[in-house]
Amino acid sequence: DFGEDFAGYVASVSPRLLRPQCAPLTKIPSPRNRFEVYPQTTSPHLGEIKDSCTSGLKTVLDCACQKCGVTTTECQLCLCCAEPHVLCGRYVNGCMLEHARDVHDSKCISISFADMSIWDHGQDSYLDVFNIKQLHPAFDALHRIKFGEPASLPANPNPNANGGGGGGGGGLTLKLEVVSRAA
């Protein structure tokens, strides 16, 4: 049971992962440890996405980070660069975080090859791919590369979810449960 020690545990693993502006996970009142993740349904950075960001990409499995060279399934694609920039995520060497900060002043969106989640670096939050139509082309392109078939996306996403502004909540909710703690 991580309980109160969860943030301390994460900080002890890698103190650079926690930043003061990060919102804490919301704990569901339950006898078990559960956390809710609410992807944002809007982003002020959607206009930064480049149509050509996925061009030339052949694989999303065991890619090498273009900065540090590590080969991992935890790479991400920057959606805001005209040429594909594949960089390792925060739990590897954090090259995508540095890229977002240094190249895009954190006004950057990236997609994870591991779980196809989409991260808005400026909002420090996941984005709801099902309700934000501007994310559909890049998500579909990577889905086709990874799974060999088109993504199942809604034809008419929530009309209130598109656009900029950083609103919150709604859409898909992911629930994480700690099943057991390694000794």
N, C-alpha and C positions, 0 to 999 in steps of 0.2 A: 504494500500500500504506500504509494509515493506521498499522498496527502500533501501536507504543508511543505515537504521537502522537495517537491517536484522542481520548482524553479531553481533551488539550490543545487539539485542534481544536474540539471542542464547547464547551469553556470559553471559547475566544477568540471564538466566534460569539455566545454569550450567557452570561456568567458567572452570571446569576441562575437559570439552568436547572438548575445542578448544586447539590445540597444534600448536606451531609455524610452524611445517613442513607440516601441512594440507594445501592442495591447495584449494583456494577459488572456489566456484561454478562459472561457466561461465554464465553470463547473456546474454540472447538472446535479440537483439534489437527488442523491441516490446512495444506496448502501455500497455501491461499487464506484471506483474512480472513472468518471466519464467526462469528456470534454466536447464541446460543440465548436465547430469551425464554421463561421458564416462567410462565404465568399461574397465579395462586393458585387453588386449588380450594375455598377457604373464605374467609370474611371476618367479622370481628366486627361489621361495619357493615350487614349485610343487613337487619336490623330497622329501619333508618333509611329504607329505600326506601318511597316513597309511591305508592299505586295510581293516584293522579290525576296523576302527574307528566307524562304524555304527553297529557292531555286538552286539546283545542283546538289541538294542533300540526297544521299543514297541510303544511309542507314541511321538508325537511332539506337542500335544495340552496341554496347561496349565501345563507345566513341572515345577519342582522345581529346582532351582539353587543348584548345589551340594556344593557350597561354603557358600552362605549366607542364603539359604533355602527359598527365596522368590518364590512364585508360580506365573508364568507369561507366556504369550504367546511370550514374547520377550527373549526367551532363544536361545542360539546358541550352536552348536556342534563343538568342536575342531576337525578338520580333521587331525591334526598332532600328536595325541596321539593314542597309540595302543588300549587303553581301552576308551570307550565313556566318554568324559567329557562334561557335559551339564551345561553351566554357563549363567548367565543373561548378557544382553547386556549393551552397554554404556548408554542407556537412562533409565536403571533401577538402578543397583548398580555398573555396570562396572566390574563385576567379570571376564568376558572373556578378557577384555583389560588387566587386571592385570595378568591373566594366560598367555596370549600371551607374555607379557613383561617379567614376572618373570621366566616362565618355558621354553619358546622357544626363548628368546632374540628377540621377535617380528617377528621371522621367522616362522610365523604361519598363517594358513588359517582357517576360520570358516564359518559355514553356519547358517543362521537365520531360525528358525522354523516358524517365523511369515510370511515372504514373500519369503523364499527360496533363498534369495540373498546370494552371497558368497563374503566374505571380506578378503582381504590380509592385515594383520596387519603390515607387513614390508613395504609395498608400500602405506599403508593408503588409500586403494582404493578398489572399487568393482572389481570383476573379471567376465569376460564374459563366463558364463557356456556353452553357445552354441558353442563357438569357441575354448574352451580349453578341449580337450578330457580327460585329466587326472582328470577333475572334474566330468565327467559323472557318474562313479559308485556311488559315495557318493550322488550326486544330485538325481539319479534315486532311490537309496535305501530310501532316505527320502521322495521322492515324492510318492513312493509306500505306505509308512507308513501313510503319511498325507492324500492322496487322494484315496488310494486303487487301483491304476493303474500305469503302467509304465510311465515315463516321455517321452514326445515327443522331442527327441534330434536328431540333424542331424547325419546321418550315417558317413558322411565325412565332419567334421568341417574344417574350413579354415586352410590349411596346414601351412600357415605363422603365425598362431596364437599360435601354440604349442611351448613349450620349455621355457627356462628361459630368463631373461634379462630385464624385466620391461618396455618394449615398451609401447605404448599408443594408445588410440583411436580405432575407428573401432567397428564393431559389433553393438550390440543393443544400442540405445540411449534412455534414460528415460527422459521425459520432465515433470517437476513439475510446477504447476501453483498455485499461491495463489489466491483463489477464493474470500475469504472475511477474514477480520481480526476481531477476537473476541474482544469485548470491554473490 
